[in-house]
Every structure is written in C-alpha cells, then in structure tokens.
Amino acid sequence: MKQQTSNVEVEKVEKKGEWKLFIFLTVFLFPILATVSVFGYGFIMWMSNILFGLPTH
C-alpha cells in the first residue's frame, strides 16, 4: 500500500512541475524569444540599409 501512496505523490509533484514549466514558457520564454527575434530582424534590416543603401524599385 505504501508503494501506491508514493506513486500518487510522485504524480502530484510531476503535475506541479508541468504547470510551472507551462507558465514559464507562456509568460517568460515565448514573449522574450518573440521580442528578440523581431528586434534582431529589425537590426539586420537597419544594418543592411546602412551598408547597401535603400532598396530601389
């Protein structure tokens, strides 16, 4: 019976860890990655315009 109790406790700990990971990904990691990628693209476009000039028709 003790083995079954420890399995339930392990599942609770795993679910708690999954929720913490989900919140970390959705609140912190994905917004940070999106912001960095947009700024990175803008920086690349800015530097290419400085080095090669504005695009022409």
mmCIF file of the C-alpha atoms, coordinates in Angstrom:
data_MODEL
# 
_entry.id   MODEL 
# 
loop_
_atom_site.group_PDB 
_atom_site.id 
_atom_site.type_symbol 
_atom_site.label_atom_id 
_atom_site.label_alt_id 
_atom_site.label_comp_id 
_atom_site.label_asym_id 
_atom_site.label_entity_id 
_atom_site.label_seq_id 
_atom_site.pdbx_PDB_ins_code 
_atom_site.Cartn_x 
_atom_site.Cartn_y 
_atom_site.Cartn_z 
_atom_site.occupancy 
_atom_site.B_iso_or_equiv 
_atom_site.pdbx_formal_charge 
_atom_site.auth_seq_id 
_atom_site.auth_comp_id 
_atom_site.auth_asym_id 
_atom_site.auth_atom_id 
_atom_site.pdbx_PDB_model_num 
ATOM 1  C CA . MET A 1 1  ? 0.000  0.000  0.000   1.00 0.00 ? 1  MET A CA 1 
ATOM 2  C CA . LYS A 1 2  ? 2.903  2.319  0.665   1.00 0.00 ? 2  LYS A CA 1 
ATOM 3  C CA . GLN A 1 3  ? 4.099  1.936  -2.926  1.00 0.00 ? 3  GLN A CA 1 
ATOM 4  C CA . GLN A 1 4  ? 0.744  3.164  -4.242  1.00 0.00 ? 4  GLN A CA 1 
ATOM 5  C CA . THR A 1 5  ? 0.832  6.216  -1.973  1.00 0.00 ? 5  THR A CA 1 
ATOM 6  C CA . SER A 1 6  ? 4.308  7.188  -3.179  1.00 0.00 ? 6  SER A CA 1 
ATOM 7  C CA . ASN A 1 7  ? 3.191  6.860  -6.818  1.00 0.00 ? 7  ASN A CA 1 
ATOM 8  C CA . VAL A 1 8  ? 0.346  9.299  -6.178  1.00 0.00 ? 8  VAL A CA 1 
ATOM 9  C CA . GLU A 1 9  ? 2.762  11.733 -4.537  1.00 0.00 ? 9  GLU A CA 1 
ATOM 10 C CA . VAL A 1 10 ? 5.157  11.447 -7.469  1.00 0.00 ? 10 VAL A CA 1 
ATOM 11 C CA . GLU A 1 11 ? 2.319  12.189 -9.912  1.00 0.00 ? 11 GLU A CA 1 
ATOM 12 C CA . LYS A 1 12 ? 1.351  15.286 -7.918  1.00 0.00 ? 12 LYS A CA 1 
ATOM 13 C CA . VAL A 1 13 ? 4.931  16.521 -7.974  1.00 0.00 ? 13 VAL A CA 1 
ATOM 14 C CA . GLU A 1 14 ? 5.183  15.873 -11.721 1.00 0.00 ? 14 GLU A CA 1 
ATOM 15 C CA . LYS A 1 15 ? 1.936  17.753 -12.428 1.00 0.00 ? 15 LYS A CA 1 
ATOM 16 C CA . LYS A 1 16 ? 3.114  20.677 -10.320 1.00 0.00 ? 16 LYS A CA 1 
ATOM 17 C CA . GLY A 1 17 ? 6.363  20.726 -12.281 1.00 0.00 ? 17 GLY A CA 1 
ATOM 18 C CA . GLU A 1 18 ? 4.483  20.606 -15.568 1.00 0.00 ? 18 GLU A CA 1 
ATOM 19 C CA . TRP A 1 19 ? 2.373  23.611 -14.566 1.00 0.00 ? 19 TRP A CA 1 
ATOM 20 C CA . LYS A 1 20 ? 5.474  25.562 -13.533 1.00 0.00 ? 20 LYS A CA 1 
ATOM 21 C CA . LEU A 1 21 ? 7.102  24.755 -16.875 1.00 0.00 ? 21 LEU A CA 1 
ATOM 22 C CA . PHE A 1 22 ? 3.955  25.732 -18.806 1.00 0.00 ? 22 PHE A CA 1 
ATOM 23 C CA . ILE A 1 23 ? 3.708  29.074 -17.006 1.00 0.00 ? 23 ILE A CA 1 
ATOM 24 C CA . PHE A 1 24 ? 7.418  29.739 -17.523 1.00 0.00 ? 24 PHE A CA 1 
ATOM 25 C CA . LEU A 1 25 ? 7.128  29.018 -21.248 1.00 0.00 ? 25 LEU A CA 1 
ATOM 26 C CA . THR A 1 26 ? 3.984  31.046 -21.873 1.00 0.00 ? 26 THR A CA 1 
ATOM 27 C CA . VAL A 1 27 ? 4.740  34.025 -19.615 1.00 0.00 ? 27 VAL A CA 1 
ATOM 28 C CA . PHE A 1 28 ? 8.504  34.400 -19.973 1.00 0.00 ? 28 PHE A CA 1 
ATOM 29 C CA . LEU A 1 29 ? 10.254 32.365 -22.642 1.00 0.00 ? 29 LEU A CA 1 
ATOM 30 C CA . PHE A 1 30 ? 7.978  32.744 -25.696 1.00 0.00 ? 30 PHE A CA 1 
ATOM 31 C CA . PRO A 1 31 ? 7.445  36.517 -25.305 1.00 0.00 ? 31 PRO A CA 1 
ATOM 32 C CA . ILE A 1 32 ? 11.180 37.038 -24.804 1.00 0.00 ? 32 ILE A CA 1 
ATOM 33 C CA . LEU A 1 33 ? 12.017 34.948 -27.877 1.00 0.00 ? 33 LEU A CA 1 
ATOM 34 C CA . ALA A 1 34 ? 9.413  36.779 -29.969 1.00 0.00 ? 34 ALA A CA 1 
ATOM 35 C CA . THR A 1 35 ? 10.761 40.177 -28.903 1.00 0.00 ? 35 THR A CA 1 
ATOM 36 C CA . VAL A 1 36 ? 14.369 39.208 -29.533 1.00 0.00 ? 36 VAL A CA 1 
ATOM 37 C CA . SER A 1 37 ? 13.551 37.821 -32.973 1.00 0.00 ? 37 SER A CA 1 
ATOM 38 C CA . VAL A 1 38 ? 11.640 40.986 -34.007 1.00 0.00 ? 38 VAL A CA 1 
ATOM 39 C CA . PHE A 1 39 ? 14.437 43.238 -32.743 1.00 0.00 ? 39 PHE A CA 1 
ATOM 40 C CA . GLY A 1 40 ? 17.015 41.024 -34.443 1.00 0.00 ? 40 GLY A CA 1 
ATOM 41 C CA . TYR A 1 41 ? 15.214 41.214 -37.775 1.00 0.00 ? 41 TYR A CA 1 
ATOM 42 C CA . GLY A 1 42 ? 14.881 44.998 -37.436 1.00 0.00 ? 42 GLY A CA 1 
ATOM 43 C CA . PHE A 1 43 ? 18.574 45.308 -36.641 1.00 0.00 ? 43 PHE A CA 1 
ATOM 44 C CA . ILE A 1 44 ? 19.525 43.199 -39.655 1.00 0.00 ? 44 ILE A CA 1 
ATOM 45 C CA . MET A 1 45 ? 17.325 45.335 -41.928 1.00 0.00 ? 45 MET A CA 1 
ATOM 46 C CA . TRP A 1 46 ? 18.743 48.532 -40.444 1.00 0.00 ? 46 TRP A CA 1 
ATOM 47 C CA . MET A 1 47 ? 22.346 47.412 -40.905 1.00 0.00 ? 47 MET A CA 1 
ATOM 48 C CA . SER A 1 48 ? 21.701 46.186 -44.449 1.00 0.00 ? 48 SER A CA 1 
ATOM 49 C CA . ASN A 1 49 ? 20.198 49.589 -45.336 1.00 0.00 ? 49 ASN A CA 1 
ATOM 50 C CA . ILE A 1 50 ? 23.262 51.322 -43.890 1.00 0.00 ? 50 ILE A CA 1 
ATOM 51 C CA . LEU A 1 51 ? 25.705 49.073 -45.752 1.00 0.00 ? 51 LEU A CA 1 
ATOM 52 C CA . PHE A 1 52 ? 23.914 48.611 -49.086 1.00 0.00 ? 52 PHE A CA 1 
ATOM 53 C CA . GLY A 1 53 ? 21.558 51.600 -49.298 1.00 0.00 ? 53 GLY A CA 1 
ATOM 54 C CA . LEU A 1 54 ? 17.818 51.720 -49.527 1.00 0.00 ? 54 LEU A CA 1 
ATOM 55 C CA . PRO A 1 55 ? 16.047 49.213 -51.778 1.00 0.00 ? 55 PRO A CA 1 
ATOM 56 C CA . THR A 1 56 ? 15.099 50.561 -55.190 1.00 0.00 ? 56 THR A CA 1 
ATOM 57 C CA . HIS A 1 57 ? 12.185 49.784 -57.467 1.00 0.00 ? 57 HIS A CA 1 
# 
